[in-house]
Amino acid sequence: MTTLETIIIAIVEGLTEFLPVSSTGHMIIAQNLLGVESTDFVKAFTFIIQFGAILSVVVLYWKRFFKLNNTPAPEGASALKKFLHKYDFYWKLFVAFIPAAVLGLLFSDAIDAMLESVTVVATTLILGGVFMLFCDKIFNKGSEKTELTEKRAFWIGMFQCISMIPGVSRSMATIVGGMAQKLTRKAAAEFSFFLAVPTMLAATMFKLLKILMDENGLQILKENLGTLLIGNIVAFIVAMLAIKFFINFVSKYGFKAFGWYRIVVGGIILIMLLTGHNLTIA
């Protein structure tokens, strides 16, 4: 990849990672439009630059990540319960992270195979977009809560597994999962950001390990170190801006605009593919 291609793909990652529009899907589309060959390194690059986006969440919400729960534990609680109470934030992230971690390891090759298909991305963008037009009405019935229990965290983690299909959007799946558990839009979106940290970090480390296990892996990383560094820095800066925008927007207006966006983008791509057009413009 050239430096310009690296910056463009990293901007796409930063803009879309925390929006319910599928960052992986958009990076696949950007890669095809730019004519970037889908090598093993390029596939790994789209995961590794997520590390920059991860850091943006930690920086913006550092008080949540580095503050323990110092409120009194329930009376009569066991030593284990007291420990989990103190590290409540991390424990619930771990509970939500488990489903995706297990399925990700079991179906890694199948997921990689789907990453090759722009058709899959376009189709899931449309289907997810249609769903998002109605998700506010579906899930905003009755009382809304901001409290996150272990049970709610686990079910949000189960919803996250759906996002392993390219084009679904990890953000969309986890936010919808949170709303299905009666969380407010803001609370669901924020927990989606928090859950991205262990999930994306694990995916990044897994991809790095796979590269290093290759006999030429270390050499590939050395040769592309500058590309990875630029990608992560750009993704970090852009993701910071995107998170602030998204929280304000979704709290006021909901998800309908993102639904229409997904339908339009997915529809254009699917029409181009069905009419025999080549997505490559470079």
Secondary structure as the mmCIF struct_conf table of DSSP 4:
data_model
#
loop_
_struct_conf.conf_type_id
_struct_conf.id
_struct_conf.beg_label_comp_id
_struct_conf.beg_label_asym_id
_struct_conf.beg_label_seq_id
_struct_conf.end_label_comp_id
_struct_conf.end_label_asym_id
_struct_conf.end_label_seq_id
HELX_RH_AL_P HELX_RH_AL_P1 THR A 3 THR A 16
TURN_TY1_P TURN_TY1_P1 GLU A 17 VAL A 21
HELX_RH_AL_P HELX_RH_AL_P2 SER A 23 LEU A 34
TURN_TY1_P TURN_TY1_P2 GLY A 35 GLY A 35
HELX_RH_AL_P HELX_RH_AL_P3 ASP A 40 ILE A 48
TURN_TY1_P TURN_TY1_P3 ILE A 49 ILE A 49
HELX_RH_AL_P HELX_RH_AL_P4 GLN A 50 LEU A 60
TURN_TY1_P TURN_TY1_P4 TYR A 61 TYR A 61
HELX_RH_AL_P HELX_RH_AL_P5 TRP A 62 PHE A 65
TURN_TY1_P TURN_TY1_P5 PHE A 66 PHE A 66
BEND BEND1 THR A 71 THR A 71
HELX_LH_PP_P HELX_LH_PP_P1 PRO A 72 PRO A 74
TURN_TY1_P TURN_TY1_P6 GLU A 75 GLY A 76
HELX_RH_AL_P HELX_RH_AL_P6 ALA A 79 LYS A 86
TURN_TY1_P TURN_TY1_P7 TYR A 87 TYR A 87
HELX_RH_AL_P HELX_RH_AL_P7 ASP A 88 LEU A 106
TURN_TY1_P TURN_TY1_P8 PHE A 107 PHE A 107
HELX_RH_AL_P HELX_RH_AL_P8 SER A 108 MET A 114
TURN_TY1_P TURN_TY1_P9 LEU A 115 GLU A 116
HELX_RH_AL_P HELX_RH_AL_P9 VAL A 118 PHE A 139
BEND BEND2 GLY A 142 GLY A 142
STRN STRN1 LYS A 145 LYS A 145
HELX_RH_AL_P HELX_RH_AL_P10 GLU A 150 GLN A 160
HELX_RH_3T_P HELX_RH_3T_P1 CYS A 161 MET A 164
BEND BEND3 ILE A 165 ILE A 165
TURN_TY1_P TURN_TY1_P10 PRO A 166 GLY A 167
BEND BEND4 VAL A 168 VAL A 168
HELX_RH_AL_P HELX_RH_AL_P11 ARG A 170 ALA A 180
TURN_TY1_P TURN_TY1_P11 GLN A 181 LYS A 182
STRN STRN2 LEU A 183 LEU A 183
HELX_RH_AL_P HELX_RH_AL_P12 ARG A 185 MET A 213
BEND BEND5 ASP A 214 ASP A 214
TURN_TY1_P TURN_TY1_P12 GLU A 215 ASN A 216
HELX_RH_AL_P HELX_RH_AL_P13 GLY A 217 GLU A 223
TURN_TY1_P TURN_TY1_P13 ASN A 224 ASN A 224
HELX_RH_AL_P HELX_RH_AL_P14 LEU A 225 TYR A 253
BEND BEND6 PHE A 255 PHE A 255
HELX_RH_AL_P HELX_RH_AL_P15 LYS A 256 LEU A 274
TURN_TY1_P TURN_TY1_P14 THR A 275 GLY A 276
#
